[in-house]
């Protein structure tokens, strides 16, 4: 009987290399899409995904005005979310998992 460990190790190495290549070729999709309909409820309020999207935009250093324009929300709503983002820890906060 042959030792299959070296063969299995080689296969794992090749698979890891292929996964890296695939990641380099695939288009990069942002974790949160500000224009996603999942960000707002039927009455226009932000869902949990929408709130996290706002927070991630603030994490990137976007202004309240920029977030309001990008998310198509009012400046007052963006200001409210900005204050909540700061209370949640601001940039060093741990982003919520979505999906």
C-alpha positions as CSV (number, residue, x, y, z in Angstrom):
1,X,0.0,0.0,0.0
2,X,1.3,3.4,-0.9
3,X,1.5,6.5,1.3
4,X,-1.2,8.8,0.0
5,X,-0.4,11.8,2.3
6,X,2.0,13.4,-0.1
7,X,-0.5,13.2,-2.9
8,X,-3.3,14.6,-0.8
9,X,-1.0,17.4,0.4
10,X,-0.2,18.3,-3.2
11,X,-3.9,18.3,-4.2
12,X,-4.7,20.6,-1.2
13,X,-1.9,22.9,-2.3
14,X,-3.2,23.0,-5.9
15,X,-6.7,23.7,-4.7
16,X,-5.6,26.5,-2.5
17,X,-3.6,28.1,-5.4
18,X,-6.7,27.7,-7.7
19,X,-8.9,29.4,-5.1
20,X,-6.5,32.3,-4.9
21,X,-6.5,32.6,-8.7
22,X,-10.3,32.5,-8.8
23,X,-10.5,35.3,-6.3
24,X,-8.1,37.4,-8.4
25,X,-10.2,36.9,-11.5
26,X,-13.7,37.3,-10.1
27,X,-15.1,40.9,-10.0
28,X,-15.0,42.3,-6.5
29,X,-18.5,42.9,-5.1
30,X,-18.7,45.2,-2.0
31,X,-20.0,43.5,1.1
32,X,-22.8,46.0,1.2
33,X,-24.5,47.6,-1.8
34,X,-26.0,50.9,-0.9
35,X,-28.5,50.6,-3.8
36,X,-29.8,47.2,-2.7
37,X,-33.6,47.1,-2.1
38,X,-32.8,45.0,1.0
39,X,-31.6,48.2,2.7
40,X,-35.1,49.7,3.1
41,X,-38.5,48.5,4.2
42,X,-41.6,49.2,2.3
43,X,-42.2,52.4,4.3
44,X,-38.7,53.7,3.6
45,X,-37.1,52.9,6.9
46,X,-33.7,51.2,7.0
47,X,-33.5,47.5,7.6
48,X,-30.7,46.0,9.7
49,X,-28.8,45.6,6.4
50,X,-29.3,49.2,5.6
51,X,-28.1,50.4,9.0
52,X,-25.0,48.2,8.6
53,X,-24.4,49.6,5.1
54,X,-24.5,53.1,6.6
55,X,-22.1,52.1,9.3
56,X,-19.7,50.6,6.8
57,X,-19.8,53.7,4.7
58,X,-18.9,55.7,7.8
59,X,-16.2,53.2,8.5
60,X,-14.7,54.1,5.1
61,X,-14.6,57.7,6.2
62,X,-17.7,58.9,4.1
63,X,-19.4,62.1,5.3
64,X,-23.0,62.2,6.4
65,X,-23.8,64.1,3.2
66,X,-22.2,61.4,1.1
67,X,-23.9,58.6,2.9
68,X,-27.3,60.4,2.5
69,X,-26.7,60.8,-1.2
70,X,-25.4,57.2,-1.7
71,X,-28.2,55.6,0.3
72,X,-30.9,58.0,-0.9
73,X,-31.9,58.9,2.6
74,X,-32.3,62.3,4.2
75,X,-29.4,64.2,5.7
76,X,-31.2,64.0,9.1
77,X,-31.5,60.2,8.8
78,X,-27.8,60.1,7.9
79,X,-27.0,62.3,10.9
80,X,-29.0,60.1,13.2
81,X,-27.2,57.0,11.9
82,X,-23.8,58.8,12.3
83,X,-24.5,59.5,15.9
84,X,-25.6,55.8,16.4
85,X,-22.5,54.7,14.6
86,X,-20.3,56.7,17.0
87,X,-22.2,55.3,20.0
88,X,-21.5,51.8,18.6
89,X,-17.8,52.5,18.7
90,X,-17.1,54.4,15.4
91,X,-14.4,53.1,13.2
92,X,-12.9,50.5,15.6
93,X,-16.3,48.9,16.1
94,X,-16.8,45.3,14.9
95,X,-19.0,45.2,11.8
96,X,-22.1,43.1,12.0
97,X,-22.4,39.9,9.9
98,X,-24.9,40.2,7.2
99,X,-26.8,37.5,5.3
